Amino acid sequence: MKSSPLLASAFALATALVSPAVDAQPAAAATTKPAPQPAAAATTAAPAAPSAKAAPPPIEVRDPLLTPAPPATHVLGGFRDALSLVASRSVELTVALQEIERAEGITRQALGAALTTVTATGTLKHDFIRKDVSSVDYAASAQSGSVVNSATTLPPSPTAVASITASQPVFAPRAWHLIGTTRRSVEVARLSSENVRRTILAAVANAIVGVVTAERVAEINRVGLRTALERLELTTRRARLGSGTRLDVVRAEQDATSARAQIVTGDESLRLAREALGLTLGSSEAYGVLPSISIDGVEQALHDACRPGTPDTRPDVLAAQASVEVADRTVHEAKLGFSPTAAVSSTLSTSSEQLVNTLHYAWSIQAVLSVPIWDGGSRYGEIRAAKASAESQRARLDGARRQANLDTVQAVRSVVVADQARAQSTSTRDLAREISRLTQTAFESGAATSFELVDAGRQLRQAELDLVLKEFSLVKARMAALLAAATCSI
């Protein structure tokens, strides 16, 4: 373990306090004339080597919290793996794709109302109430030369009738107009899904950066705890040697306790960040990232998956514009409810009994003209509701444009602000590091108190954590600026 300058100075001071006589003997020998030695002894004795002080041994500290946080249940190998998981598990993306499918189904339904319909029907009928009717059988009467009566049970039962009818609308303005409306609804669903992709990519990227940040903070917290424990051990040794006080030890213990508390909260933040990443990826289990993952690689992947744009071309704004168009068409469609409709139909039927034409089959064709006159005022209510919906969509469009413009401006500004904050945090960290070094030197020479030493260490630890947060905040700001008005694909 690497020893600190404070550690070396403390052991030097301990050596000086414990063995003053050993250090004083060379000086006394230097002022006393050495006694003459026999010649034989002079020829056989080896020259004495100059004594050198041994390096102080490193301080061994132990604490259960120094053990790194356990790894997550699942680990991402890279941003591409995250995109694959999102494409197959994301609830939001699945819902958006199903909305496209639903809109296409409604479009096909509207188209079917304007095309030919063919319907086949079959009827099997049995009458329970029947009556015998007498009638003259003219054929038998002619042969016999006398009147011959015959009895017939009416109606004939059972009877079977089969028919097939084909109908084609020839004038259906509302149905034709509805086809165009539903096709534009498909475009709305498609644009909405693109906006969902954009927000999902932003959430995944932020979640990955959040996990990397939390892991880095947890690592720094443990380094801070190790430093605090080393300082506590040095302070305890100094107190045992009489060069320190109980107050110095208590302050060092307080600093170590504070470092432990930071590890506890930092590890919980790491667990929450991993669970948030897992939820973003469509899993209820925690997801971590490899230590070798590159944040620059995440940014490059976002550049490859997204196409920059302007606030007016952002997918949610385009979807709002298409929704306004659909709403306007809905108003016109409601007005077309007052227009007449016309259709042509043809029916081919066959029956087990004779039909009106005395045959067992028939074929007819008919034209139907429908003119709506009065329906109780429901069409007026439909038009009123459609107009209100159109105005609501216009208001949503204005709101989407304002939000897109504001998001873009704030995203660009946040990059500048985050970069400035990172620069200031770097300066603060450098100053805290220099203050900590100078305080250690002053403490070794007795010009600083233990309170100043502990406070300088605490300030350095906080400055290191703040710099890490500021660096990753800059990364998030750059990604947010890229995705503020982009069109992305997964």
Secondary structure, DSSP 4 states (H G I P E B T S, - for coil): -PPPHHHHHHHHHHHHHH-HHHHHHHHHHHHSPPPP--HHHHHHSPPPPPP-PPPPPPPP---GGGSPPPPPSEEE--HHHHHHHHHHH-HHHHHHHHHHHHHHHHHHHHHHTTS-EEEEEEEEE--S--EEEEEE-HHHHHHHTS--EEEEEES-SSEEEEEEEEEEEEE-HHHHHHHHHHHHHHHHHHHHHHHHHHHHHHHHHHHHHHHHHHHHHHHHHHHHHHHHHHHHHHHHHHHHTTSS-HHHHHHHHHHHHHHHHHHHHHHHHHHHHHHHHHHHTT-SS-EEE-TT--HHHHHHHHHHHEE---GGGSHHHHHHHHHHHHHHHHHHHHHGGGS-EEEEEEEEEEESS--TTSSSEEEEEEEEEE----STTHHHHHHHHHHHHHHHHHHHHHHHHHHHHHHHHHHHHHHHHHHHHHHHHHHHHHHHHHHHHHHHHHHHTTSS-HHHHHHHHHHHHHHHHHHHHHHHHHHHHHHHHHHTT-EE--
